[in-house]
Amino acid sequence: MATTTMAARPAKRARPRLGRIAGIAGGILAILLVLGYLGMSAYVANKLTMPERNPVDSTPAAYGLVYEDVGFTSTVDNIPLRGWLIDSPGDKAIVMLHGQNQNRMRDEASLEKAALFTDNGYDVLMFDFRGHGESGGQRYAFGQWETRDLAGALRFLTDRGYTTIGTYAVSMGAAISLLAAPEQAEMRALWVDSPYGDLGSLVEQRLPESSGLPAIFNPGILTAGRVLYGLDVYSVKPAEALARLGDRPVYQVHSAEGDTLVPLDQTRLLEQAGAANPNFTSWIAPGAGHVQAYTNNKAEYTRRMLDFYARYLQ
């Protein structure tokens, strides 16, 4: 009887489990999401610390003012800074400080205000912060480093023999003047138009809109800014600096409405910080817009401003 031999069937190859595939795919996706988050955060942090450099395309001569092109350096890191020293019949000086992405002559009616000051016996120093106008440097830090620029400007004036110095400042420049003042006793009187009181809270509030990214990116962007570029927004607290000024004269101005760059709650922080200072004044001016109080209330603004300096810049 014939026997039939059955050939052994080869063992089936083990197939990867579906769960393992899903786990690998999920891990790859997570890595891609993390890399995308980090890359986008670094990109925005880079943009955040790079100012727009607008040209200085006019001079005080447009207002019939006698001026000198001047240069000096910041303290600590020696960034070269450029500006104008405008002469007047007097021997007192006002330093004018511009805002973010502006320069010495681009802020609202800056040359017009410089002419007002010289007409009333004040010499005027106008200069560009680092990364702006004709000054050196590529990055900025909303006041964290720019206090060195203001310190360099004050050193320049004191070396020229000025002993009575005030500041007129708007927006970022106004915040910088407050930050610098505790260490700069030569700043005798500070006019601050639309400063922020706490940069960290302001950036947290405005960053999603300005970056176009949801608020979940805020921690990544701010961490990248600190690690890659040294920007620590939480260290920039003009309100805390104001609280340390004792009875130094400070006059704060803010528009009553419509300031989407520096909301009114930042002004309220500064009002609280200056409450114990008998020479602190806060004027919420009629009208809307960022740094628009002068345009909206020119006669009243001018009167208050000149009265302030006449009283305290003696």
C-alpha angles and dihedrals in degrees: 000000000000120000124214119219116211115216114235111253114234115250115257115253112250111252119220111255117254091234091057091053091048090050093052092047091048091050092050090048091050091051091049091049092049092048090048091049092049093044094049091045092052091047093053092043089055091051091045093060097042112085126206108255108217121188123254095234103167138042137210087261086080086072095040093256125152109230145165127219105235138183134195138150136251118252120254099013100035098226109178111244129193131205151129130270108206116202127221136171090265135077100224122095137211120199113213116210123196133210137252116305091004132097139216094292105025101074118099108302093329095155090045090055091046088057090051090053095049091046087058096049103267125127111221132217114197119179142162120252118231113291091019134097112334098337125109129253130073103225137046137197109206092253103327090103102012093078083076089058091053091046088054091051092050091048089052091053096045089049086055089055102259114146101167110064134164133176133228112193141168133203110323090008089054091053089048092052091054092047093051099042100081090061096037110066091174088074095094101174130015126203108190121186117194101339123168118240100205120020095194095059092042093052092047088053099045104030098084091055096043094045097039089228129116119260090257086079093058096089092047094047094047093045090050090049091054097042099040102032108015095245112148107179091184091064093060104090113152091172091062090048091050090053089059096055097088108200097342108143112254127171116193124196129188134164115253094234147359100045102139094169099054109017122212092254088072088057090051089056089055092046089056091048092050097042094104093049110096090202097051118109128181120195119190098200124209116257138043140275141063112293089351100121091100093051093045096045106021100158096043093042092050093048094050093045096050092043089053094053093041089055101042107023098070 
